[in-house]
Amino acid sequence: MSALENSITASAPGKVIIIGEHFVVHGSYAVAAAINKRAKVTVSAGKGNESVILSNGEKTSVMGEKGKFSAAQAVARRIFEEYGTPSKGIRVEIESEIPPGSGLGSSAAISVATAASLSKFIGHTLDNDRISEIASFGEKSVHGNPSGIDSEASLLGGMILYSRETGAKQIPLNRGIQLLVVYSGHERSTSALVSKVTRKKEEFPSTFAHLSDAFSFASLQLVDALSTGDLPYLGALMNLAQASLFWVGCSTKELDNLIENVLSDESCFGAKLTGAGGGGSIIALPKPEKAGEALTRISKQYSSSFLVSIPQEGLRWE
């Protein structure tokens, strides 16, 4: 390894799901976008023979018991299985701007950045398909049965239309849009919420099947709204999506109140939870002339609020 490769750093963004979460696990289309919060992973030679993962002053062994950094552990183990365990220890350091359990794709961003940087450090520069495949092991370790949309949005950046059958297709935007992201401050378990939705599907199979079809249709309609810049229609689709997520049991009283708060001053066209629900974050589509006003007002109650301009860059080398 040359002196220029003593360390390798890659970063990947978090994501928001604009429409289709949960239903995408069961085969429908969904739309997601990368955001301006990133996870950075730096891989370098370690001390001794043990490979470790570090973040915020905490350390865990790659080959030890599943710990706090299970996504990075699972990715590293998969890389070692495929390409061989290094004879000397490796240090994997994570710096993330994305709160864990926030519904903003923290584990996906870490998985993608780890897959890219660690594989390159040991001498294998992977294409996007291989990075996505390896990153999926990190997502499975955290979420159990992920759809794959989070890691694809993080890897590719921009905005994507996704289904399990067709994979990801980037959506060209004639003009960018802004979204308001508000983190409620309460972490949630994606795997628990996915299981809850599956139980709802088993209880009401016909209703759920029709809703899945409706979300595929709504996702395609949303793509059209993006291409024409029809923000009121885009907001209306988000509002309808929130009603369906409420029906499957993903929303909470706090998230309902937060959405009501965001919509109460007419500064936004629509709002919904994003990600698994049960806590985490919401997104809102502000009227362009009122975006700053909406952020200022909601930030007084929820400090972890920010505006994101879409599109944002995906995986990159630092």
Backbone torsions as a table, in degrees:
resi	resn	phi	psi	omega
1	MET	NA	131.1	-176.9
2	SER	-73.6	166.6	-179.8
3	ALA	-62.4	-29.2	-179.9
4	LEU	-70.9	-12.7	-177.5
5	GLU	-110.6	26.7	176.5
6	ASN	-65.8	-24.3	171.9
7	SER	-149.0	150.3	178.8
8	ILE	-128.9	131.5	-179.8
9	THR	-126.8	132.2	173.7
10	ALA	-131.9	151.6	174.9
11	SER	-132.2	154.4	179.2
12	ALA	-142.3	148.3	-175.9
13	PRO	-86.1	159.3	165.6
14	GLY	-73.6	-174.6	-175.9
15	LYS	-147.5	161.6	164.7
16	VAL	-124.9	148.7	172.5
17	ILE	-99.7	121.4	-177.8
18	ILE	-77.4	-38.6	178.6
19	ILE	-160.6	143.1	170.4
20	GLY	106.1	1.5	179.9
21	GLU	-59.8	153.4	-175.0
22	HIS	70.3	-52.1	179.3
23	PHE	-65.1	-28.4	178.2
24	VAL	-65.1	-29.4	176.2
25	VAL	-62.4	-28.9	-176.1
26	HIS	-103.0	16.7	168.7
27	GLY	111.2	-7.0	-177.7
28	SER	-80.9	167.1	170.2
29	TYR	-73.6	155.4	172.7
30	ALA	-148.7	162.0	178.9
31	VAL	-124.0	131.2	-179.9
32	ALA	-135.4	161.4	-179.6
33	ALA	-142.5	144.5	173.9
34	ALA	-73.3	149.2	179.9
35	ILE	-118.0	175.8	-175.0
36	ASN	-93.0	33.0	170.0
37	LYS	-121.5	131.7	-170.2
38	ARG	-128.9	157.9	169.8
39	ALA	-112.1	129.0	-179.5
40	LYS	-112.9	133.1	-179.5
41	VAL	-124.5	123.3	178.1
42	THR	-112.9	126.9	-179.4
43	VAL	-112.8	131.6	-179.6
44	SER	-147.5	173.9	177.9
45	ALA	-68.5	137.7	179.1
46	GLY	-94.9	-175.8	176.4
47	LYS	-101.5	128.5	-178.5
48	GLY	78.5	-155.5	-174.5
49	ASN	-104.1	-6.1	-176.8
50	GLU	-87.6	133.0	174.9
51	SER	-93.1	130.6	-173.0
52	VAL	-130.6	159.4	174.8
53	ILE	-118.6	133.0	-177.0
54	LEU	-128.4	144.3	173.8
55	SER	-164.8	132.0	177.2
56	ASN	51.7	41.4	176.4
57	GLY	81.0	-1.0	178.8
58	GLU	-104.3	151.5	-176.4
59	LYS	-137.5	140.9	173.8
60	THR	-142.2	152.0	179.2
61	SER	-79.2	139.2	176.7
62	VAL	-57.9	-41.5	-174.4
63	MET	-95.8	5.3	179.4
64	GLY	-81.0	-169.5	178.7
65	GLU	-63.8	151.9	178.6
66	LYS	-56.0	123.6	-174.7
67	GLY	-125.0	-155.1	-176.0
68	LYS	-63.4	-30.2	-177.8
69	PHE	-105.4	49.6	-173.3
70	SER	-63.9	-32.2	179.8
71	ALA	-63.2	-49.5	179.4
72	ALA	-65.6	-37.5	176.7
73	GLN	-59.1	-48.7	-176.9
74	ALA	-63.3	-40.1	178.3
75	VAL	-65.0	-46.9	-179.0
76	ALA	-61.7	-42.4	179.7
77	ARG	-62.6	-41.0	179.2
78	ARG	-63.6	-41.6	178.0
79	ILE	-63.2	-42.7	179.1
80	PHE	-65.1	-36.8	177.8
81	GLU	-63.4	-40.5	-175.8
82	GLU	-80.2	-37.2	-171.4
83	TYR	-116.1	-0.3	177.5
84	GLY	99.8	141.2	178.5
85	THR	-75.6	129.6	-178.9
86	PRO	-61.7	147.9	179.3
87	SER	-74.0	-22.6	177.5
88	LYS	-119.3	156.7	-177.4
89	GLY	-65.6	152.0	178.8
90	ILE	-125.3	143.5	-179.4
91	ARG	-110.0	122.4	179.1
92	VAL	-114.6	110.2	-176.0
93	GLU	-109.4	127.3	-176.3
94	ILE	-109.0	129.5	170.4
95	GLU	-125.3	117.1	-174.5
96	SER	-127.6	136.8	173.9
97	GLU	-92.2	-2.5	-171.9
98	ILE	-100.0	117.3	179.8
99	PRO	-62.4	133.0	176.3
100	PRO	-66.4	144.7	178.6
101	GLY	72.3	16.4	-176.0
102	SER	-94.7	-5.0	-175.6
103	GLY	79.1	12.9	-175.3
104	LEU	-109.8	17.7	171.4
105	GLY	78.4	33.9	179.8
106	SER	-59.2	-49.9	-176.2
107	SER	-67.2	-34.2	178.7
108	ALA	-66.8	-44.5	179.9
109	ALA	-62.1	-43.3	178.8
110	ILE	-65.3	-41.0	-179.6
111	SER	-63.6	-45.1	-179.2
112	VAL	-65.0	-47.4	-178.2
113	ALA	-65.9	-36.9	178.3
114	THR	-68.0	-44.5	-179.9
115	ALA	-59.4	-42.6	-178.0
116	ALA	-70.3	-49.2	-173.1
117	SER	-72.8	-41.3	-177.8
118	LEU	-68.9	-42.4	179.5
119	SER	-64.1	-40.4	179.3
120	LYS	-67.5	-37.4	-179.4
121	PHE	-61.0	-37.2	-178.6
122	ILE	-91.3	9.0	169.6
123	GLY	104.0	16.8	-179.1
124	HIS	-129.6	105.4	176.1
125	THR	-87.9	110.8	-171.9
126	LEU	-92.6	151.4	172.7
127	ASP	-81.0	174.0	-175.1
128	ASN	-60.9	-37.9	-179.2
129	ASP	-62.2	-42.1	-179.7
130	ARG	-72.0	-39.1	176.4
131	ILE	-60.1	-44.2	179.8
132	SER	-62.1	-42.8	-179.4
133	GLU	-61.9	-45.0	-178.8
134	ILE	-71.6	-38.6	178.3
135	ALA	-61.3	-28.8	-178.8
136	SER	-61.6	-27.1	177.9
137	PHE	-67.9	-34.6	174.9
138	GLY	-66.9	-43.1	178.5
139	GLU	-63.1	-41.9	179.8
140	LYS	-64.6	-33.9	-179.5
141	SER	-66.2	-25.9	-177.8
142	VAL	-97.9	-43.0	-168.5
143	HIS	-107.4	-9.8	177.3
144	GLY	82.8	-68.0	-177.1
145	ASN	-132.5	66.5	-178.8
146	PRO	-72.9	153.3	178.6
147	SER	-77.7	-26.3	-175.0
148	GLY	102.9	-7.8	-175.9
149	ILE	-68.4	-35.5	-177.9
150	ASP	-62.2	-49.7	-176.9
151	SER	-68.7	-33.3	177.8
152	GLU	-67.7	-41.0	177.8
153	ALA	-64.1	-40.0	179.5
154	SER	-67.7	-42.3	-178.1
155	LEU	-67.6	-47.3	-171.4
156	LEU	-88.6	-28.1	-175.6
157	GLY	73.7	-173.7	-179.7
158	GLY	64.3	-142.8	176.9
159	MET	-126.2	138.4	-176.2
160	ILE	-128.3	147.5	166.0
161	LEU	-99.2	129.7	-171.2
162	TYR	-139.3	141.7	162.6
163	SER	-144.0	159.5	179.9
164	ARG	-62.9	-32.4	-177.5
165	GLU	-76.5	-43.2	-173.4
166	THR	-96.3	-15.5	-174.5
167	GLY	77.7	-156.7	-174.0
168	ALA	-101.3	138.5	173.5
169	LYS	-129.9	123.4	-179.2
170	GLN	-70.8	140.4	-178.5
171	ILE	-99.3	117.4	176.3
172	PRO	-71.8	135.9	-180.0
173	LEU	-110.8	124.1	176.6
174	ASN	-68.5	-29.9	173.4
175	ARG	-149.9	149.4	-178.9
176	GLY	-70.7	161.9	173.5
177	ILE	-126.9	162.0	174.7
178	GLN	-111.9	141.4	172.9
179	LEU	-123.6	144.7	172.6
180	LEU	-96.8	124.5	179.6
181	VAL	-112.4	129.2	-179.0
182	VAL	-128.0	117.2	176.8
183	TYR	-89.2	124.3	-176.4
184	SER	-68.8	-19.6	-177.7
185	GLY	93.5	-5.0	-178.6
186	HIS	-109.9	119.4	176.9
187	GLU	-70.7	157.3	176.0
188	ARG	-142.0	163.9	178.6
189	SER	-100.6	114.0	179.3
190	THR	-62.1	-42.6	-176.8
191	SER	-62.0	-38.1	179.1
192	ALA	-66.4	-38.9	179.9
193	LEU	-70.7	-38.9	177.0
194	VAL	-60.7	-41.5	178.2
195	SER	-65.4	-37.9	179.2
196	LYS	-63.2	-42.6	178.8
197	VAL	-66.8	-37.8	177.9
198	THR	-61.6	-39.3	177.0
199	ARG	-64.1	-37.2	176.8
200	LYS	-63.7	-40.1	177.4
201	LYS	-61.8	-41.2	-179.8
202	GLU	-68.3	-31.5	-179.7
203	GLU	-76.9	-37.5	-177.1
204	PHE	-129.9	67.1	-171.6
205	PRO	-62.3	-39.8	-177.9
206	SER	-71.1	-44.5	177.4
207	THR	-60.3	-43.1	-178.8
208	PHE	-64.8	-40.9	179.5
209	ALA	-62.6	-40.7	178.3
210	HIS	-67.9	-36.8	177.0
211	LEU	-66.7	-38.7	177.3
212	SER	-60.6	-44.1	176.6
213	ASP	-62.0	-40.3	180.0
214	ALA	-63.7	-37.1	179.7
215	PHE	-70.2	-34.7	174.3
216	SER	-62.2	-45.3	177.9
217	PHE	-61.8	-45.4	-178.8
218	ALA	-64.8	-34.9	178.4
219	SER	-63.9	-42.2	178.3
220	LEU	-68.0	-36.6	175.5
221	GLN	-64.4	-37.4	178.9
222	LEU	-65.2	-38.8	176.3
223	VAL	-60.1	-42.5	177.6
224	ASP	-63.0	-41.7	179.9
225	ALA	-62.8	-36.9	177.3
226	LEU	-66.3	-40.5	-177.1
227	SER	-68.3	-30.4	-179.7
228	THR	-96.4	-6.9	-178.9
229	GLY	73.3	25.3	-178.4
230	ASP	-83.8	82.9	-175.3
231	LEU	-66.6	-39.7	177.4
232	PRO	-59.1	-39.8	178.6
233	TYR	-67.8	-40.9	176.9
234	LEU	-58.8	-45.0	178.1
235	GLY	-63.2	-38.7	179.0
236	ALA	-63.6	-39.9	177.5
237	LEU	-64.2	-38.5	177.1
238	MET	-63.7	-41.1	179.8
239	ASN	-64.0	-41.7	177.9
240	LEU	-66.1	-36.9	177.2
241	ALA	-61.9	-40.9	178.9
242	GLN	-61.3	-39.7	179.3
243	ALA	-61.7	-39.1	179.0
244	SER	-70.7	-37.3	177.7
245	LEU	-66.7	-33.1	173.7
246	PHE	-62.7	-42.5	-178.3
247	TRP	-62.7	-39.4	-178.5
248	VAL	-80.3	-3.3	173.4
249	GLY	91.7	20.7	-177.0
250	CYS	-91.4	-20.8	-179.3
251	SER	-83.4	169.8	177.0
252	THR	-135.3	167.1	178.7
253	LYS	-59.1	-40.0	179.8
254	GLU	-64.6	-44.6	179.5
255	LEU	-65.6	-39.2	176.9
256	ASP	-59.7	-44.1	179.9
257	ASN	-67.5	-36.9	178.8
258	LEU	-64.9	-43.7	177.6
259	ILE	-63.6	-42.8	177.0
260	GLU	-58.4	-42.1	179.1
261	ASN	-61.4	-48.0	-177.8
262	VAL	-62.8	-37.6	-176.5
263	LEU	-84.8	-10.6	-168.2
264	SER	-69.5	-25.1	-176.5
265	ASP	-102.1	12.0	176.4
266	GLU	63.0	23.5	177.8
267	SER	-87.6	-10.8	-176.1
268	CYS	-128.3	147.1	177.6
269	PHE	-77.6	-30.7	-176.7
270	GLY	-168.1	165.0	179.6
271	ALA	-157.7	152.5	-179.8
272	LYS	-161.6	163.1	170.4
273	LEU	-69.4	160.7	177.6
274	THR	-133.9	135.8	-176.9
275	GLY	91.9	-149.6	-172.3
276	ALA	-72.0	-30.0	-174.0
277	GLY	87.5	-165.2	-177.5
278	GLY	70.0	15.9	-171.3
279	GLY	137.1	-150.1	177.0
280	GLY	73.5	-134.4	-168.3
281	SER	-127.0	162.7	168.7
282	ILE	-120.8	160.6	171.8
283	ILE	-124.8	150.8	176.5
284	ALA	-136.0	151.5	178.4
285	LEU	-105.1	99.4	-176.6
286	PRO	-77.3	150.7	169.5
287	LYS	-65.2	132.8	-170.8
288	PRO	-50.8	-39.6	-177.0
289	GLU	-78.0	-8.5	-176.4
290	LYS	-119.6	10.9	-176.2
291	ALA	-61.5	-48.1	179.9
292	GLY	-62.5	-40.5	178.6
293	GLU	-63.0	-42.0	179.3
294	ALA	-64.1	-42.2	179.3
295	LEU	-64.6	-45.6	-178.5
296	THR	-59.0	-43.0	-176.5
297	ARG	-68.6	-47.0	-175.3
298	ILE	-74.6	-26.3	-180.0
299	SER	-65.9	-22.8	178.2
300	LYS	-66.5	-25.4	179.6
301	GLN	-106.1	-31.8	-178.4
302	TYR	-127.8	100.2	-173.1
303	SER	-67.4	-27.3	179.8
304	SER	-87.9	59.6	178.2
305	SER	-120.4	145.4	-179.7
306	PHE	-158.4	158.7	172.4
307	LEU	-96.9	142.0	173.8
308	VAL	-126.2	131.4	173.7
309	SER	-94.3	127.4	-178.4
310	ILE	-108.6	132.8	19.6
311	PRO	-90.9	156.8	173.8
312	GLN	-121.5	155.6	-177.7
313	GLU	-70.8	147.3	175.7
314	GLY	-88.0	-142.0	-179.7
315	LEU	-56.4	137.4	175.6
316	ARG	-148.9	156.1	175.0
317	TRP	-88.7	137.8	-178.1
318	GLU	-102.9	NA	NA
